[in-house]
Amino acid sequence: MSPAEARSMIEALADGVDPETGETLADARPLNNPQLIRALFVAARALEEMERRDKRERVQPDNAGKSWSDDEDRQLLSAFDDGASVKELSTRHGRTAGAIASRLLRHGRVKEDGGVYRVGG
C-alpha cells in the first residue's frame, strides 16, 4: 500500500466514512472519540508530508548534494569558459542549476547581485 492510499483511507475514517464502501459509519464508537479523530487527521497530514518529501527526493539530479572533486571543478570551469549554459552544465554534471551557479560564484566566474548571478563584474 502506498502512502497516498493509506492517507486516503485514514482521511475517510476521520470523516466517519467506511473507506471500502464509502458509506457513513453510524455508531462506530471508537471513531466518535475526538482524540482518535484528531490522531487520524495528524496521521493523514504526516503521510501527506512524507509523499511531498518523497516526490522532492525523486526529482533531484544524480549528484545533488555530493561533494565536488577537483577534476569535476576543472571540467565545470572549462566548459563554462567555453560558453556552456548553466542548464547544459546541470545536465552534464548531474547537479541542480543552483548548485552550478553557486560553484561558479565560488570560483569567481559569476558575481551575485541581489540574488541574481551575473557573468563578469
N, C-alpha and C positions, 0 to 999 in steps of 0.2 A: 504494500500500500504506500502510495506517495504521500508526502506531507500535505499536498493540496487536497487529496481525497480524505485524509484524516481531519484536516481543518473543516472541510465541508460537513463531515459527519458530526463533529463537535459543535459547530455552529447550529446545525439542525437541532441537536439535543438541547442546546442552550435556549433555543427559541421554542422548545416544547413540542418539537416535531419528530416523528419517527424517521430516521434517515433513510430507511429502506422503502417505506411505503408512502412517506410524505403526509401521513395522517397526523392530526393533533394527538398528543399523548395526554389523554384525560386521566386524572387521578394517578399520575406517575409520581408517587410521593417523594422519592429522592430528588426528582427533577423540580419539585416545588420548593426546595430548600434554596434560599437566596445565596448562601455561601457557595453551594455547588454550582449554581448558575454563574456566579462571578468567576469561579475557578474555570469553568468551561470557556468563558469568554477570554480569560487570561491565556489559557492554553491555545485557543484559536489564534490570538494575536502573536503568541510566541512562534507558532507554526508559520504564520504569515511572514514574520521577520526572517525565519530560517529559509523560507522559499526565496525571499529577496536576496539574502546573503549568498545562497547557492547560485542564484542567477548571476550575480555580480562576479562571483569567482569563476564561473564558466566562460565569461566573455573576456577575461584577461589574456593578454598575449602570453606566449610560452615563457618568456624570460622576465615577465613582470616581477619586480621585487628582488630579482637576483643581483648579485654584485657584478660590477663591470670589470673585465680583465684589461690589462694594459693593451693587449692586442686588439680587443674589441674597441677600446677608446681610439686607437690609431686608425682602425678601419672607419669608424664613425666620422672622425675629423677629416680624414682624407676624402671620403665620399661627400661630406658636406662642402668641403673646399672645392670639389669638382662640380658642385651645383645640385646635388641630390636634395629633394624636398624632405621636409620633416615626415610627411606621410610615407615616402619611399623608405626613409631610414627606419621608421617604425616597423614597417613590414619586414625589412631586411634583418633587423636586429631582434625582432620578436618583443618589442617594447611598446609602451604607450607613447603617444605624441608628447605628453607632459614629461615623461622620462627623458625623451630625446632632447626636448627644449632645455630641461634642467641640466643635462650633461653638457650641452653646447654652451650654456651660461657659465657653468663651472670652468670650462676650458677657454672662456673669453671670446668665443665665436659670435655670441649674441649678447645684447645688453637688455636688462629688464627695465621697462618704463611703465610704471603703474600697472603691473600685472601682464603687460604685453611685451613679448620678446621681439627685439629689433636687431637686425644684422648690422654690424658696424657700430660707429659711435653716435 
